[in-house]
Amino acid sequence: MYSRLIKPPKKSFFLFGPRSTGKTTWVKKTFSNAAYIDLLEAEIFNDLLANPQRLENFIPKDFRNWVIIDEVQRIPDLLNEIHRLIEKHKYKFVLTGSSARKLRRRGINLLGGRALTYSLHPVTAVELANDFDLKHSLKYGHLPCAYTEPEPKKYLESYVKTFLEEEVRQEAITRNLSAFSRFLESASFSQGAMLNISSVARECAVQRKVVENYFTILEDLLIAYRIPVFTKRAKRRLAAHPKFYFFDVGVYRTLRPTGPLDMPEEVEGIAYETLFFQEILAINDALDLGYDVSYWRTSNNEEVDLIMYGHKGINAFEVKRTGKIKKSMLRGLRLFLRDYPMAKAYFIYGGNRPMKEGSITILPFEDTLRNLPAILEK
């Protein structure tokens, strides 16, 4: 198991994250003396579904250690009993989940502030340490098993298939798996781009309202994000639509079909941006840095890939696969600095030398991933 950056709190907390990001492994290692209740076990699930108050019977009398409940979203009504046990016995719970959809749908208030909410993302370059291999990461992503399985391509194909057949069906999201599968493929062409839902709907031959719901489902299942436009104190007309990303570059590349008409550099360029995006999210959450993540795009299509805004300041990142820098590639960052001169601007590229171009810091891609916590904590 890779050592993770996330640090456990001292009170009850939720740990949400996509399937197979290592939640169960981490909680079992971190809380080795905890009482462990796995809601994927049919007997336990059926018992607690029938009567959530039986939860107390699963915890030893006078128990003073942590209680782990894995996949808590499978029985939303269990949270009322957890709430009662926190109040009555002062138990401390670790509540993991790969989806908050059922909890939100049922109007559950996530224990009314009695539990914190944490996120676990795919592993980062920092967590992989000496195992980190940029070519491998760009091709297969950062799900832990994509690094440990002997055949990562087959693992990712199985991951996507399992998601379609199990997660979607378990959540009773849609009965039309064929339409949802077409939607996933069409959505993959929106990776790292401004999202046009009507265009996706036309491509997969599904009604626009249904496609809008599908995108919400992806977010609820924690496997995709819609990133808003940065609009604070805007000084020019900006785009209105969010940017879309699947949560992991390996999953994105597995979903996206490629053929003789596809330009390899286009797919590779999006892979670079996706890997950087998922690293930014993971570091921000693991170290509790508090940045809001967005992007910046003007009405005449000048863009900065990612904006990190928080109490530590404003960081603007433009990511390019190229090893050769043209002045035109820095135009978006220059315009952003004109509007926000207090920001720190970074151009992350596929070359090997760090440089400066005026107020813009130019950094090699691989070195940046290895040093991202230090950059964001400045």
Secondary structure, 3 states (H helix, E strand, C coil): CCCCCCCCCCCCEEEECCCCCCHHHHHHHHCCCCEEEECCCHHHHHHHHHCHHHHHHHCCCCCCCEEEEECHHHCCCHHHHHHHHHHHHCCEEEEEECCCHHHHHCCCCHHHHCCEEEECCCCCHHHHHHHCCHHHHHHHCCCHHHHHCCCHHHHHHHHHHHHHHHHHHHCCCCCCHHHHHHHHHHHHCCECEECCHHHHHHHHCCCHHHHHHHHHHHHHCCCEEEECECCCCCCCCECCCCEEEECCHHHHHHHCCCCCCCCHHHHHHHHHHHHHHHHHHHHHHHCCCCCEEEEEEECCCCEEEEEEEECCEEEEEEECCCCCCCHHHHHHHHHHHHHCCCCEEEEEECCCCCEEECCEEEEEHHHHHHCHHHHHHC
